[in-house]
Amino acid sequence: MAKIVHFGKYYLPDSGGIESVTVSVAKGAVAAGHAVTVVCFAKSLSVPTEVMDGVTVVRAPIAKLVASQPLGLKYFSKCLAIAREADIVHLHAPNMLGALCALFIKRRTRLLVHWHSDVINKGWLGYLTRPLEKAMLHRADCIVATSQVYADSSLSLQSFKHKTKVVPIGVADPVHVNSSSELPPELDKWIAGRRIVLAVGRLVPYKGFDVLLRAAAALTPDAVVVIVGSGPLQEELCKAAEASPEKGRIILAGRLSDAELQALFARASLYCLPSTYRAEAFGVVLLEAMAHGLPIVATEIPGSGVPWVNQHGVSGLNVPVKDAEQLAAACNQILSSSTLHQKFAVGARQRFLDVFTEDISVRNTLNSYAALLDR
């Protein structure tokens, strides 16, 4: 049994793409017999320490939030104290304080850096973190990238190819999720039996939801756009949706419970990811859609793993970024052909089973741990 400590930003109930990976890997390591602790920031809970599904979760308060990066001395001190007895530190990057902590852990402690994304469009903070990230990557015993495409396009990883490996993200199979939940009544009534073009994510600029709103006007008449999530652009996007001539076919549903979101995935006709640049490094939500057998329309983000996750012509279609016309055309192509819809539905589900299940991802991560411990 190994002692594994994760340096993360957040943990349940605070959710997001990186957080879902942390939860999956942490629970998988516990199931394999390891002792697992996650050090994170307390975004919505004040409980400093608790055990969740066998994972010890240690939370520190946020002293300051800079460009979405939480900071606090207590986080730094907790990471260092808990890592003293660790066999492996699993650091989820980008994480400025986690990177700094990595430079102070004992040399005998193996360091695995999980490279979820480069630091993109963070201005002066990005420049300040580059030397720190470089030092962290030098210290790392192993670097895990989520796709070969992203590893090859990341300037930060170019000098460390010799210790970089690819472990695609995986998610739980919804077939094994026992949920009888239904949609919120008001949302169900609004949909009124129409076909759903679904999009899920934080309402931030790089997600490209403004492009999807423009595309809505050109969708087939029986299709509606449902955007699930919250974020800083919520008010702006709601106003844009209300001003749209197609406002009766666009709804920003806000945040839904996990069970309600699963119900919406089950009801949707296709999934659309309109993201516009490499801050969308992988698109974890694509895996959830593929697991449900949903055809995908995504964007050809240069240097991102997204066009690799959604294999063009197999699980769906990829279109140029920021092109509302082609985004709508791809959605209509799938919605208008039952043959094509079925082909991509089957292809998406099979690609999920072949590459992106939680079992595959956890197994590959545990193999990385074993390789580190054998050194």
Backbone torsions as a table, in degrees:
resi	resn	phi	psi	omega
1	MET	NA	131.3	178.8
2	ALA	-106.1	154.0	173.8
3	LYS	-97.8	116.5	-175.4
4	ILE	-116.9	129.3	-179.8
5	VAL	-120.7	124.5	176.2
6	HIS	-94.8	132.3	167.3
7	PHE	-99.7	105.1	-179.8
8	GLY	-125.3	173.4	176.2
9	LYS	-84.5	-52.1	-176.6
10	TYR	-137.6	171.4	176.6
11	TYR	-149.6	171.2	-180.0
12	LEU	-50.0	140.7	8.4
13	PRO	-85.3	3.7	177.7
14	ASP	-77.3	118.7	-169.9
15	SER	-113.1	159.7	179.5
16	GLY	170.3	176.4	-177.3
17	GLY	-60.8	-50.5	-179.5
18	ILE	-66.0	-39.1	-179.7
19	GLU	-63.4	-38.1	179.6
20	SER	-64.9	-35.4	177.1
21	VAL	-67.3	-43.9	-179.8
22	THR	-59.7	-45.2	179.7
23	VAL	-61.6	-47.6	-177.3
24	SER	-60.2	-48.6	-177.1
25	VAL	-69.6	-39.8	-179.6
26	ALA	-63.2	-47.0	179.3
27	LYS	-65.6	-37.1	178.6
28	GLY	-64.8	-38.0	178.3
29	ALA	-69.2	-36.4	175.9
30	VAL	-62.6	-44.4	179.6
31	ALA	-61.9	-27.2	179.1
32	ALA	-85.5	-0.3	175.2
33	GLY	101.8	5.3	179.9
34	HIS	-87.5	156.2	173.6
35	ALA	-92.9	121.5	-171.0
36	VAL	-123.9	131.1	174.5
37	THR	-125.6	137.4	175.0
38	VAL	-114.5	125.0	173.2
39	VAL	-102.2	126.7	-175.5
40	CYS	-149.8	177.2	175.5
41	PHE	-92.0	150.3	178.2
42	ALA	-91.1	99.1	-179.6
43	LYS	-84.5	-43.8	-176.1
44	SER	-129.4	-4.5	179.5
45	LEU	-119.5	147.7	178.0
46	SER	-103.0	-2.7	179.5
47	VAL	-67.8	114.8	-174.3
48	PRO	-69.6	-35.7	-178.6
49	THR	-145.3	133.8	175.2
50	GLU	-154.7	163.5	177.3
51	VAL	-108.4	124.3	-179.1
52	MET	-125.0	114.4	-179.4
53	ASP	53.8	38.1	178.7
54	GLY	86.2	-7.3	-179.7
55	VAL	-96.2	125.1	175.1
56	THR	-80.4	120.0	-177.2
57	VAL	-109.6	119.7	-179.3
58	VAL	-112.6	119.1	-176.0
59	ARG	-109.5	144.5	176.8
60	ALA	-122.0	148.0	-179.1
61	PRO	-70.5	152.7	174.7
62	ILE	-87.2	117.4	177.6
63	ALA	-83.0	-35.7	-178.0
64	LYS	-155.4	146.2	177.4
65	LEU	-116.9	117.5	-178.1
66	VAL	-123.0	114.8	179.8
67	ALA	50.5	48.8	179.7
68	SER	69.1	4.6	179.3
69	GLN	-97.9	112.6	177.4
70	PRO	-72.7	141.3	-180.0
71	LEU	-131.3	151.3	177.5
72	GLY	174.1	135.2	-178.1
73	LEU	-65.3	-32.1	-179.3
74	LYS	-65.5	-35.3	175.9
75	TYR	-61.6	-46.9	-179.7
76	PHE	-58.6	-47.3	-176.9
77	SER	-68.7	-37.8	178.8
78	LYS	-66.0	-42.2	178.0
79	CYS	-58.2	-48.5	-177.6
80	LEU	-64.9	-42.8	-177.8
81	ALA	-65.2	-44.6	-176.1
82	ILE	-74.6	-31.3	-178.5
83	ALA	-72.4	-13.4	-178.2
84	ARG	-58.0	-35.6	-176.7
85	GLU	-101.3	7.1	-174.8
86	ALA	-79.3	144.8	169.2
87	ASP	-84.7	-37.1	179.9
88	ILE	-136.1	132.8	167.2
89	VAL	-104.2	124.1	179.7
90	HIS	-106.6	104.1	-173.2
91	LEU	-101.8	124.4	180.0
92	HIS	-95.3	112.6	-175.8
93	ALA	-107.3	147.1	11.7
94	PRO	-80.6	139.8	-179.1
95	ASN	-162.8	96.6	-170.8
96	MET	-60.9	-48.4	-179.2
97	LEU	-69.5	-36.3	176.0
98	GLY	-61.3	-40.6	177.9
99	ALA	-62.5	-40.6	178.5
100	LEU	-65.7	-42.6	178.9
101	CYS	-60.6	-35.9	-177.5
102	ALA	-59.8	-27.3	-178.3
103	LEU	-75.8	-11.3	-176.2
104	PHE	-112.3	-2.3	179.1
105	ILE	-76.4	156.0	-176.7
106	LYS	-62.5	147.2	-177.3
107	ARG	-64.1	-29.8	-179.4
108	ARG	-69.6	-20.7	177.7
109	THR	-79.1	123.3	-179.9
110	ARG	-75.3	140.3	-178.6
111	LEU	-116.2	117.4	173.2
112	LEU	-107.2	119.6	177.9
113	VAL	-100.2	117.5	179.1
114	HIS	-92.2	104.9	-172.7
115	TRP	-88.6	93.0	-177.9
116	HIS	-79.2	-34.6	-176.4
117	SER	-165.7	151.3	167.7
118	ASP	-69.7	162.9	171.2
119	VAL	-81.4	114.5	-172.4
120	ILE	-124.8	134.6	175.7
121	ASN	55.2	42.3	178.2
122	LYS	-109.1	10.1	175.1
123	GLY	59.8	-132.7	-175.7
124	TRP	-63.3	-30.2	179.3
125	LEU	-64.5	-38.1	178.1
126	GLY	-62.3	-42.3	179.0
127	TYR	-65.3	-38.9	-179.1
128	LEU	-67.6	-33.2	-175.1
129	THR	-83.0	-15.4	-176.2
130	ARG	-59.8	-48.3	177.4
131	PRO	-62.4	-36.2	179.3
132	LEU	-66.9	-44.5	178.8
133	GLU	-64.1	-38.6	179.2
134	LYS	-63.0	-43.1	177.7
135	ALA	-63.4	-40.4	177.6
136	MET	-61.9	-43.8	-179.2
137	LEU	-67.6	-33.3	172.9
138	HIS	-62.6	-41.2	-178.4
139	ARG	-71.7	-27.1	-174.3
140	ALA	-61.0	139.9	173.4
141	ASP	-87.1	-24.7	179.5
142	CYS	-153.5	139.9	175.8
143	ILE	-118.8	129.1	179.4
144	VAL	-109.9	120.2	173.1
145	ALA	-102.4	156.0	-175.2
146	THR	-89.0	-15.8	174.5
147	SER	-155.0	152.8	178.4
148	GLN	-66.4	-34.7	179.3
149	VAL	-59.4	-47.0	-178.0
150	TYR	-69.4	-39.0	178.5
151	ALA	-60.9	-41.0	-178.3
152	ASP	-71.1	-29.7	-176.1
153	SER	-92.4	-11.0	-178.4
154	SER	-80.1	115.6	178.4
155	LEU	-62.7	-32.6	-178.3
156	SER	-64.8	-28.8	-174.8
157	LEU	-94.7	-4.9	-172.5
158	GLN	-61.2	-34.1	-178.8
159	SER	-83.9	-0.4	-174.2
160	PHE	-125.9	26.2	-178.7
161	LYS	-60.5	-29.8	-176.8
162	HIS	-66.0	-19.8	179.3
163	LYS	-123.8	19.5	177.7
164	THR	-102.8	132.0	174.8
165	LYS	-128.1	159.5	-177.9
166	VAL	-106.9	125.4	173.4
167	VAL	-129.3	99.4	178.7
168	PRO	-59.4	146.8	177.4
169	ILE	-68.7	148.6	175.2
170	GLY	-131.9	156.4	178.1
171	VAL	-131.0	163.9	-179.7
172	ALA	-67.0	147.0	178.5
173	ASP	-78.6	119.8	-178.8
174	PRO	-63.8	-15.9	175.5
175	VAL	-59.6	-30.3	-177.5
176	HIS	-94.8	3.6	179.2
177	VAL	-93.5	121.0	-178.7
178	ASN	-89.4	98.3	-178.7
179	SER	-141.1	126.5	177.0
180	SER	-110.6	17.0	-176.3
181	SER	-67.1	151.9	176.1
182	GLU	-115.5	171.2	177.8
183	LEU	-68.9	154.1	171.5
184	PRO	-54.6	136.3	-174.2
185	PRO	-52.1	-40.8	-177.2
186	GLU	-67.7	-35.6	177.7
187	LEU	-71.0	-42.1	178.7
188	ASP	-60.6	-41.8	179.3
189	LYS	-65.8	-40.3	-179.5
190	TRP	-65.3	-40.4	179.9
191	ILE	-63.8	-41.8	172.2
192	ALA	51.1	43.9	174.8
193	GLY	79.6	0.0	179.6
194	ARG	-77.2	163.2	-178.0
195	ARG	-81.0	137.4	-171.0
196	ILE	-101.7	124.3	165.1
197	VAL	-97.4	110.0	-170.0
198	LEU	-101.9	141.3	172.4
199	ALA	-140.8	139.8	-176.2
200	VAL	-135.6	136.3	174.8
201	GLY	160.9	172.3	175.6
202	ARG	-66.4	141.6	-178.8
203	LEU	-84.7	79.7	-178.6
204	VAL	-129.6	161.3	-171.5
205	PRO	-55.4	-43.7	-172.2
206	TYR	-70.2	-12.5	179.4
207	LYS	-72.5	-17.4	174.0
208	GLY	70.0	24.0	-178.7
209	PHE	-66.8	-24.7	175.1
210	ASP	-63.3	-34.6	177.2
211	VAL	-67.0	-41.7	179.0
212	LEU	-63.9	-37.3	177.8
213	LEU	-62.7	-39.6	178.2
214	ARG	-68.7	-34.0	-179.1
215	ALA	-69.7	-24.7	-174.6
216	ALA	-57.1	-32.9	-177.1
217	ALA	-64.6	-24.2	-177.0
218	ALA	-101.7	4.1	179.6
219	LEU	-75.6	159.1	177.8
220	THR	-55.8	145.6	-171.6
221	PRO	-58.3	-25.5	-177.0
222	ASP	-92.1	10.1	-178.6
223	ALA	-104.0	143.0	174.6
224	VAL	-124.0	150.3	178.9
225	VAL	-103.0	122.6	176.8
226	VAL	-117.0	118.9	179.0
227	ILE	-110.8	121.5	-178.1
228	VAL	-108.0	129.9	176.8
229	GLY	143.7	172.7	177.6
230	SER	-138.0	168.5	-179.8
231	GLY	158.9	-177.7	-173.3
232	PRO	-64.1	-21.8	-179.9
233	LEU	-93.3	10.2	-173.9
234	GLN	-58.3	-49.7	-177.8
235	GLU	-63.5	-43.2	-179.0
236	GLU	-63.5	-44.0	-179.6
237	LEU	-69.2	-37.4	177.3
238	CYS	-62.3	-40.3	178.2
239	LYS	-65.8	-40.4	179.0
240	ALA	-64.8	-40.1	178.5
241	ALA	-65.5	-40.4	-179.1
242	GLU	-68.1	-32.3	-179.9
243	ALA	-81.8	-13.1	-177.4
244	SER	-70.3	141.1	174.0
245	PRO	-59.5	-20.1	-178.8
246	GLU	-101.8	27.4	-173.4
247	LYS	-59.4	-24.2	178.0
248	GLY	-74.5	-6.7	-179.5
249	ARG	-118.8	13.3	179.7
250	ILE	-130.1	130.3	174.9
251	ILE	-139.4	133.4	170.3
252	LEU	-97.0	106.5	-169.6
253	ALA	-83.6	-4.4	-177.4
254	GLY	71.5	-159.0	179.2
255	ARG	-85.1	138.4	175.5
256	LEU	-116.6	159.1	173.2
257	SER	-66.9	161.7	178.6
258	ASP	-58.1	-41.5	-179.2
259	ALA	-65.3	-41.4	178.4
260	GLU	-66.0	-37.8	178.8
261	LEU	-66.4	-39.5	176.4
262	GLN	-61.1	-40.2	178.4
263	ALA	-63.8	-36.9	179.5
264	LEU	-70.2	-40.3	174.6
265	PHE	-58.1	-41.5	-178.3
266	ALA	-67.0	-26.5	-178.1
267	ARG	-91.4	-20.2	-172.5
268	ALA	-68.6	155.4	176.5
269	SER	-94.1	-33.1	174.9
270	LEU	-158.6	164.3	179.4
271	TYR	-113.5	137.6	-179.7
272	CYS	-122.3	126.5	175.0
273	LEU	-118.7	103.3	-174.7
274	PRO	-96.5	20.7	-173.5
275	SER	-55.9	154.9	-166.8
276	THR	-116.5	-17.8	177.3
277	TYR	-153.3	178.4	-164.7
278	ARG	-66.4	-4.3	170.8
279	ALA	-60.5	-25.9	170.4
280	GLU	-86.1	89.1	-170.6
281	ALA	-81.1	-28.3	-172.4
282	PHE	-142.0	-47.4	-177.5
283	GLY	84.3	64.3	-177.6
284	VAL	-56.2	-35.9	-177.5
285	VAL	-63.1	-24.1	175.8
286	LEU	-59.7	-36.6	-178.7
287	LEU	-65.7	-39.1	178.3
288	GLU	-63.6	-41.3	178.3
289	ALA	-65.5	-43.5	179.7
290	MET	-64.5	-37.7	178.2
291	ALA	-60.9	-31.2	177.5
292	HIS	-84.8	1.8	-179.6
293	GLY	72.4	34.2	178.7
294	LEU	-94.3	130.8	169.5
295	PRO	-59.6	148.3	-175.2
296	ILE	-116.7	138.6	163.0
297	VAL	-118.6	117.7	-177.6
298	ALA	-132.0	-178.5	-175.1
299	THR	-112.0	151.5	-178.7
300	GLU	-86.6	68.9	-177.7
301	ILE	-73.1	117.7	-179.3
302	PRO	-59.6	131.3	176.5
303	GLY	77.1	4.1	179.0
304	SER	-101.8	157.4	175.8
305	GLY	-78.4	-8.9	-174.8
306	VAL	-55.7	-50.4	-178.6
307	PRO	-67.1	-18.7	175.0
308	TRP	-80.3	-41.0	178.5
309	VAL	-60.1	-52.0	176.8
310	ASN	-89.0	95.3	-176.2
311	GLN	-73.3	114.0	-175.0
312	HIS	-58.5	128.3	179.5
313	GLY	84.3	-6.2	179.4
314	VAL	-113.8	-58.8	179.6
315	SER	-102.3	-6.8	-179.1
316	GLY	163.8	-152.0	-178.1
317	LEU	-128.1	144.6	174.2
318	ASN	-114.1	138.2	-177.2
319	VAL	-128.5	162.7	178.4
320	PRO	-59.9	151.3	179.8
321	VAL	-69.7	150.4	174.5
322	LYS	61.7	20.1	-178.8
323	ASP	-110.0	91.5	-176.2
324	ALA	-62.9	-35.2	-178.1
325	GLU	-64.9	-47.1	-179.7
326	GLN	-72.4	-30.8	176.1
327	LEU	-61.2	-47.6	179.1
328	ALA	-65.0	-40.6	-178.8
329	ALA	-62.7	-40.1	179.1
330	ALA	-66.4	-42.5	177.5
331	CYS	-61.2	-45.0	-178.9
332	ASN	-65.4	-35.1	179.1
333	GLN	-60.1	-39.9	180.0
334	ILE	-77.1	-42.4	-177.8
335	LEU	-67.4	-27.2	-174.5
336	SER	-89.1	-5.3	-177.7
337	SER	-130.0	110.7	178.8
338	SER	-64.7	-32.0	178.8
339	THR	-66.4	-47.2	179.9
340	LEU	-67.4	-40.0	178.1
341	HIS	-59.3	-45.0	-180.0
342	GLN	-66.2	-40.7	179.1
343	LYS	-58.9	-48.2	-178.1
344	PHE	-73.0	-31.6	176.9
345	ALA	-62.9	-46.8	178.9
346	VAL	-66.4	-42.6	-179.4
347	GLY	-64.0	-39.2	179.1
348	ALA	-64.9	-46.6	-179.9
349	ARG	-62.7	-41.2	-178.8
350	GLN	-70.0	-38.2	177.9
351	ARG	-64.3	-38.8	174.7
352	PHE	-58.1	-49.5	-177.2
353	LEU	-64.6	-33.9	-176.2
354	ASP	-79.4	-32.3	-168.4
355	VAL	-126.9	-33.7	-162.1
356	PHE	-118.5	22.1	176.4
357	THR	-76.0	156.0	178.2
358	GLU	-61.9	-38.7	-179.7
359	ASP	-59.6	-43.3	-180.0
360	ILE	-64.8	-45.7	-178.1
361	SER	-63.8	-45.4	-179.9
362	VAL	-64.5	-43.0	179.6
363	ARG	-60.1	-43.1	179.3
364	ASN	-66.8	-35.7	177.1
365	THR	-67.8	-43.7	178.0
366	LEU	-62.5	-34.6	175.7
367	ASN	-65.3	-35.2	176.1
368	SER	-65.4	-40.9	176.2
369	TYR	-59.9	-47.1	-177.3
370	ALA	-60.5	-40.9	179.2
371	ALA	-63.5	-38.6	178.4
372	LEU	-67.0	-42.3	-177.6
373	LEU	-70.0	-23.7	-179.7
374	ASP	-80.9	-8.7	-177.4
375	ARG	-71.6	NA	NA
